Amino acid sequence: MAINTAMHAALKALSYPDVNLKKTYKLARKVEKLAHPYYLRPFYKTWDHKLHFEDHEIPVRIFSDAVESEDIERPLLLFFHGGGWVLGDINTYNNVCASLAKLTGCRVVSVDYRLAPEYKFPAGLEDCYFAAKEIILNAKKHFGVESDQVTLIGDSAGGNFCAAVSLMAKDRGEFSPARQILLYPAVNNDFSEHSEFDSIRENGTDYLLTIKKLCDYMELYQSSPADRENPYFAPYLAKDLSGQPHTLIITAQFDPLRDEGEAYARRLLEEGNVVRLHRIKDVLHGFFSLPIGFEPVMECYHCINDFLKSEGICPKPYQRKEEKTKQRVKKVLKKQREGHSVKLKIK
């Protein structure tokens, strides 16, 4: 359903153009944690683990659908959360990762990378790169699957990390991600009104994620203004995008980052990569964190599962559900042909 006038007015009122995120990010973290309490649910299982990297540990949380039998070899989704490089952690993304495991049939490994401004660029990125290297190179040993069964996935700043990790992996030659899924990613270095992308100006004032917030996030993340010219900071600036993983990019209609994500997809395609691009209509930045009953979220999961299916990644819960529905339809039609009066109930 399109955003109506009343909803647009409410969103505009909530967009708070004068909020200084550079002064309030600590409070935002506290509010975020209160809004996402951590507790276990019966429909999924989790395991916490730590990766030892240089002088610190990187917490990761592994999610698996509890309904499935444990003898299934599950592909892996290596998840980097969003939050503008400043907010978010594995606890605040519990529901997202649990849903991702449940609705794809994959195991999900969520990475709790270091946040800015306490740890500026490239600290969080190096954490994600190390986690990807360790998990991809040891996928068979620790998860019982081949390295090409691991997919990088992230939303917003996490999508930025996916793209940057893939660039770094090619440059360093230590491992090769097979595929990546970027959900409304931040891939450029200019979130100001002077950006080359129209969506920054069209959607940067009235849809919660404002130009002001985007610029604050970037300033908190960067170690110096020179970082903005680094393709690991802004992957869209990379001079050579050849040899990248098979890629799915999903954008949101009313997202200021919409156009740069779509431009990145076009550049990847032009430089010989396998790319899928899908824009979800009538949604804002961050919509993937909404409940799975929300129709655009389900549309997003359909896109993800279709992409994974095309890549030979199984199992697919949607396929099983659709097959059961087809079987019920066949039974009803057969009974109707035999003269029985029946109703079809779609679950």
Secondary structure, 3 states (H helix, E strand, C coil): CCCCHHHHHHHHHHCCCCCCHHHHHHHHHHHHHHHCCCCCCCCEEEEEEEEEECCEEEEEEEEEECCCCCCCCCCEEEEECCCCCCCCCCCCCHHHHHHHHHHHCCEEEEECCCCCCCCCCCHHHHHHHHHHHHHHHCHHHHHCCCHHHEEEEEECHHHHHHHHHHHHHHHHCCCCCCEEEEECCCCCCCCCCCCCCHHHHHHCCCCCCCHHHHHHHHHHHCCCHHHHHCCCCCHHHCCCCCCCCEEEEEEECCCCCHHHHHHHHHHHHHCCCCEEEEEECCCCCCHHHCCCCCHHHHHHHHHHHHHHHHCCCCCCHHHHHHHHHHHHHHHHHHHHHCCCCCCCCCC
